[in-house]
Amino acid sequence: MARLMPWQLAVFEKHSDSCDLVWVVSATGIVSACPDEYAAGIASNPNLADLDETKEEYLTLYTPEKNPTREIRWMQPYLDEIKKIWMISCVAPLYRDDRFLGTLGVDVTIQNLVEWLRGLHIGRSGYAFMISATGAPLALPEAGIEDLACTPLLKEALRESCRPLGTQAWNSRLEQALQGTIAEGCSVTLESLYGQMVAQKTGVETIEFPDGIKIVAYCPIGQAGWSIGLVLPVEEALSALQPVLAGIDSARGDYTFFLTLFIVISALIAAILGAWGGRRFAGPVNDLISSISSISKGNAWRDVERGSFDELRNLADSANVMVRQIAENEQMLEALFNGVNDAIFVHKSNGDIIRVNDRMCEMFKSTREQAVGMNLGLTSSGESPYTAEDGLRWIGRALAGESPVFEWRSRDTTGRLFWTEVGLRRIDLSGEPCVIATVRDISARKEADEKLRLVEEQLRQAQKLESIGRLAGGVAHDFNNMLTPVLGYAQIMKQLVPPSDRLRPMIDHISTAGNRCRALISQLLAFARKQVLHIRHLDLNAVIRDFMPMLHRTLREDIRVECRFTPDIAGIMGDSGQIEQIILNLALNSQDAMPSGGDLVFETRFEKPDKGFMELHPEISDGLHVVFTVRDTGVGMSAEEIGRMFEPFFTTHGHGAGKGTGLGLAIVHGIVQQHSGCITVSSEIGRGTAIEIFFPASKATSEAAHQPAEDRRKTVGGNETILIVEDQDMVRDLTTTMLREFGYRTLAASCGAEAIAIGEREGGKIDLVLMDVILPDMTGKQVYERMRETMKKTLKVLYMSGYTADVIGNHGVLEPGTMFIQKPFDIKDLASKVRETLVNTA
């Protein structure tokens, strides 16, 4: 170690302007450093009291096992614990023959890198920056932090790294920010740029920053694996070339513009490499700096003499490649113009095209010969505001000194129309004012924007429907409890009063009004997706077929109905009553659209929605669906009407007698959503409408329990004992009266505690409990559990409620096998449900 000290000191003194420390660590952990205050710094820092050099990465990563090829490597940037400054180290393994002795390293401060970059003076407002092989930010001067760093924390950390030694203040958050990637949180354009730099690519791109479009040229830095970039505003680069272009022969003026720009950028990149290598290795790279400097001044081209170190050799190779590129023929110089991703036009003041790049030919499906001489009329859609005259107005603004950026409807040579984004700037070629246009195809972006608009519109619609749904759910319970005695007593009075009695019509009016109120509440709950569903396996074909007799009696005679079913069982999971509601509402809507009669077709088929369809309808699941189509030959709808057709109370058929409530399609929408499906609509004025409903397909066999709507209720009585637990007096009294009409013995309780007491007193006499779901003192399920514990036989229960499905479901009474009846119910519904519970439940 002692023999290395003079060499370390000589290296440090020679490169004191570029390196902070030269050190050697032996395989046993002994450290030799120059300058030698390193040891004192270790001793005085309590955080380093337990430092074991043999376990640090600058030794462990360079052992024969971890580095068998004996590579020289640059480590990741780190915060020096002694000086509290951000640094980076170049480390090489030391061997004697095949014996590993330790590592040799040189530390460079990030501040030094930043100072080198500041000294490059790239135009008035240009700057250079460097990133590591992993994409971590190495050095960004203050001018580039706002452009290139995308998160507030990273910007703060980079500003801290630019501060002088002794004034930097670091914490764990700032350290973590600098150890990450510079691409975090950046736009797609910047992320792509950083990806190219990390991949050690060389290139030139134009990127739009908040303060304007800038040229970004980049290339790798030799063995280090780093990449360096140069940023210069396009406007500044172009203005600097005007005196050169003024003296060029007019026939080659536009070409020389791009040639000169390429030479300037390439020379600046080479100058950066030369400056970096010169300050890093001093004397051996002087010839490299001299040669690159001569290139930037336009002197004779010559290859750079190679240095003696591997890194210098790589730097010289990079410079020589760049020299040869600049010295090559016009084909290589065209790469700048043709290598960008945007189409480029050069227009005369009258709109004629005098030059294009390869991307323009690709985008507009033309050859270069076809493009030159074309005018705005041939590349524009021709529809206002995208006509040739509109384009000339934009060119006029650019010639007046503006730099407009706008969207344009373009046309290629095949007639295809597509959206583009156009940026215009004035340039002067051989004294003639011209306009250079950069054109970007934004068709994909416009398509994404349209999809986003549709999704936002769906969200607004859903929020609107949800608001009405919450209102409906809020009033449903009270309405149902009030309607139960109204309808129930009207039905009992109707049975007691003879048809000839003068009171009979009044009772009928009470029943009719009550049933309409019940139907309206049911429709609102269906629309709000809060009604109670009885889901089971169904064959959709069978449900439609069984509903046809009732539908034929409902529709007018001039409506011709046709069914076209898939030959296979159209299995779905659904509530047959709600599916029938969908069929009826869609059929009535189609009937209203065909005032003079027409054809109504019901179809079923299987379909697996593709990715595009599912993006537009994220509410449905992937996989096979049964598609139910209702098609009519009616008057059709406009796009505006289609957008509003599922709004409650919206109708195109007017209001009044026979015109409905305007809730039909809103109800359909709610039911379909509760069945995990979706609806699509296609219509054309005068040519009818087709509504398609997608239901998730079910492979299970449909249950035989499905019955036609007309055959579901059986009014069978009995003599069992039933305990009625209901806190509403009128509902409890009505239910007691109804059940006694069918021969049942009844007991009644107004709360949970009273029901439990009756259960203890009556014991095994109770055959069934008709239980309200929510009681003042406890829930119906809690009451049932307490009663079952005290009784000596299995207790059967039928729950009832006027609350909505979401509230009832939270109390566990909608689970499979649980019997439930929704308020308001009529006497036949109640009798049928009670008998079903007594017979079928365990």
Secondary structure, DSSP 4 states (H G I P E B T S, - for coil): -GGGHHHHHHHHHHTTTT-SEEEEEETTS-EEEESTHHHHHHHH-GGGTT--GGGSHHHHTTSTTT-TT---EEPPPEE-TTT--EEEEEEEEEEETTEEEEEEEEEEEHHHHHHHHHTT--TTT-EEEEE-TTS-EEE--HHHHHHH--SHHHHHHHHHHTSPTT-----HHHHHHHHS-TTTT--HHHHHHHHHHHTT--EEEEEEETTEEEEEEEEEEGGGTEEEEEEEEHHHHHHHHHHHHHTS-GGGHHHHHHHHHHHHHHHHHHHHHHHHHHHHH-GGGHHHHHHHHHHHTT----PPPP-SSHHHHHHHHHHHHHHHHHHS-HHHHHHHHHSSSSEEEEE-TTS-EEEE-HHHHHHTT--HHHHTT--HHHHB--STTSSHHHHHHHHHHHHTT---EEEEEEE-TT--EEEEEEEEEEEEETTEEEEEEEEEE-HHHHHHHHHHHHHHHHHHHHHHHHHHHHHHHHHHHHHHHHHHHHHHHHHHHHHHS-TTSTTHHHHHHHHHHHHHHHHHHHHHHHHTT-SPP--EEEEHHHHHHHHHHHHHHHS-TTEEEEEE--SS--EEEE-HHHHHHHHHHHHHHHHHT-TT-EEEEEEEEEE---HHHHHH-TTSPSS-EEEEEEEE-S----HHHHHHTTSTT--SS-SSTTS--S-HHHHHHHHHHHTT-EEEEEEETTTEEEEEEEEEB--SPPPTT---GGG---------EEEEE-S-HHHHHHHHHHHHHTT-EEEEESSHHHHHHHHHHHGGG--EEEEESB-SSSBHHHHHHHHHHH-SSPPEEEEEESS-HHHHHTTT-SSTT-EEEESS--HHHHHHHHHHHHHH--
